[in-house]
Amino acid sequence: PVGRVFFQRIASFYADRVESLRRESDLIETLLLKQRPSLIILDEDVTELGSILSETASKVGIPCLTVVHGIPGKPLGSVPSRSARIACWGRYDRQQLAHWGVDSDKVTITGCPKYDRLRSVDPGEKKSKKSALNLDPTKPVVLLAPTSVPVNCFERLRGLISNPDERMRLLSNFLKIAASMEDCQFVLKFHGKLDDPLVVESAVASAGLMAPPPNF
């Protein structure tokens, strides 16, 4: 009964959305035909808007390039891809996408320009940036940038997307590793605006620690 009610609500939601999505598709097609861009670059093409844009662009003969903006951990949010080409960070990304059924021939490894440039930063500049962030310039930094942590009922799609329990275990293990590696500095970058100290407190307790390690 619960499942039936859930799917009835989903069906009702999309019954109301379908006309709106059709209008969006028509507006996008009109805009593309008027502007005629040579290429469309997307950060994803699996949401409603991303899918409509990619499908409509293909319909009018405009190629789309999806630039993977993180390490693909779960299928939902990554596949099915409708773009003509996909740019990803490295071999792991390409292998994971192939495992989920994406044609490897459409995937190109480009690295991540935003972060790759940090490898060639002048040592003096790197030291200055670390100091500005209250980090020890002489110690390496380990950065964790997970997706959002709070509970969301739509994230209970087992096997498709990571759920809050998995993410809390990730943070907990990150803290345990930080506590065992005093010669490194560990930084947690929250997703979006979710800079919630309660999340860290919960992870600290889950890790069996009294407080966050001093190098965290």
Solvent accessible surface area in square Angstrom, and as a share of the most:
residue,aa,sasa,rsa
1,P,124,0.78
2,V,128,0.74
3,G,37,0.36
4,R,151,0.55
5,V,74,0.43
6,F,80,0.33
7,F,139,0.58
8,Q,107,0.47
9,R,175,0.64
10,I,52,0.26
11,A,63,0.49
12,S,62,0.40
13,F,105,0.44
14,Y,96,0.36
15,A,66,0.51
16,D,112,0.58
17,R,62,0.23
18,V,58,0.33
19,E,85,0.38
20,S,27,0.18
21,L,30,0.15
22,R,139,0.51
23,R,144,0.53
24,E,54,0.24
25,S,34,0.22
26,D,89,0.46
27,L,125,0.62
28,I,23,0.12
29,E,40,0.18
30,T,87,0.51
31,L,98,0.49
32,L,10,0.05
33,L,84,0.42
34,K,160,0.68
35,Q,111,0.49
36,R,129,0.47
37,P,45,0.28
38,S,102,0.66
39,L,79,0.40
40,I,21,0.11
41,I,111,0.57
42,L,22,0.11
43,D,84,0.43
44,E,41,0.19
45,D,3,0.02
46,V,35,0.20
47,T,69,0.40
48,E,58,0.26
49,L,107,0.53
50,G,5,0.05
51,S,17,0.11
52,I,28,0.14
53,L,36,0.18
54,S,1,0.01
55,E,95,0.43
56,T,8,0.05
57,A,0,0.00
58,S,76,0.49
59,K,149,0.63
60,V,20,0.12
61,G,61,0.58
62,I,6,0.03
63,P,64,0.40
64,C,5,0.03
65,L,41,0.20
66,T,10,0.06
67,V,54,0.31
68,V,22,0.13
69,H,121,0.54
70,G,25,0.24
71,I,119,0.60
72,P,8,0.05
73,G,56,0.54
74,K,58,0.25
75,P,27,0.17
76,L,81,0.40
77,G,44,0.42
78,S,29,0.19
79,V,24,0.14
80,P,89,0.56
81,S,21,0.14
82,R,93,0.34
83,S,2,0.01
84,A,58,0.45
85,R,104,0.38
86,I,4,0.02
87,A,7,0.06
88,C,0,0.00
89,W,71,0.25
90,G,20,0.20
91,R,183,0.67
92,Y,118,0.45
93,D,4,0.02
94,R,85,0.31
95,Q,118,0.52
96,Q,33,0.15
97,L,3,0.02
98,A,42,0.33
99,H,146,0.65
100,W,52,0.18
101,G,67,0.64
102,V,15,0.09
103,D,85,0.44
104,S,40,0.26
105,D,109,0.57
106,K,40,0.17
107,V,4,0.02
108,T,59,0.34
109,I,71,0.36
110,T,75,0.44
111,G,16,0.15
112,C,15,0.09
113,P,100,0.63
114,K,140,0.59
115,Y,85,0.32
116,D,63,0.32
117,R,134,0.49
118,L,82,0.41
119,R,207,0.75
120,S,97,0.62
121,V,16,0.09
122,D,87,0.45
123,P,106,0.67
124,G,46,0.44
125,E,73,0.33
126,K,84,0.35
127,K,121,0.51
128,S,70,0.45
129,K,95,0.40
130,K,33,0.14
131,S,59,0.38
132,A,83,0.64
133,L,127,0.63
134,N,145,0.74
135,L,35,0.18
136,D,52,0.27
137,P,46,0.29
138,T,117,0.68
139,K,74,0.31
140,P,77,0.48
141,V,56,0.32
142,V,54,0.31
143,L,94,0.47
144,L,29,0.15
145,A,64,0.50
146,P,18,0.11
147,T,71,0.41
148,S,29,0.19
149,V,13,0.07
150,P,67,0.42
151,V,108,0.62
152,N,67,0.34
153,C,93,0.55
154,F,109,0.45
155,E,22,0.10
156,R,116,0.42
157,L,69,0.34
158,R,220,0.80
159,G,44,0.43
160,L,78,0.39
161,I,43,0.22
162,S,24,0.15
163,N,29,0.15
164,P,9,0.05
165,D,83,0.43
166,E,55,0.25
167,R,11,0.04
168,M,43,0.19
169,R,139,0.51
170,L,80,0.40
171,L,4,0.02
172,S,5,0.03
173,N,75,0.39
174,F,17,0.07
175,L,3,0.02
176,K,98,0.41
177,I,84,0.43
178,A,0,0.00
179,A,43,0.33
180,S,87,0.56
181,M,78,0.35
182,E,132,0.59
183,D,92,0.48
184,C,13,0.08
185,Q,16,0.07
186,F,4,0.02
187,V,47,0.27
188,L,29,0.15
189,K,105,0.44
190,F,35,0.15
191,H,96,0.43
192,G,67,0.64
193,K,200,0.85
194,L,65,0.32
195,D,108,0.56
196,D,54,0.28
197,P,91,0.57
198,L,117,0.58
199,V,15,0.09
200,V,26,0.15
201,E,104,0.46
202,S,55,0.36
203,A,1,0.01
204,V,11,0.06
205,A,74,0.58
206,S,65,0.42
207,A,11,0.09
208,G,68,0.65
209,L,49,0.24
210,M,195,0.87
211,A,60,0.46
212,P,61,0.38
213,P,11,0.07
214,P,143,0.90
215,N,26,0.13
216,F,68,0.29
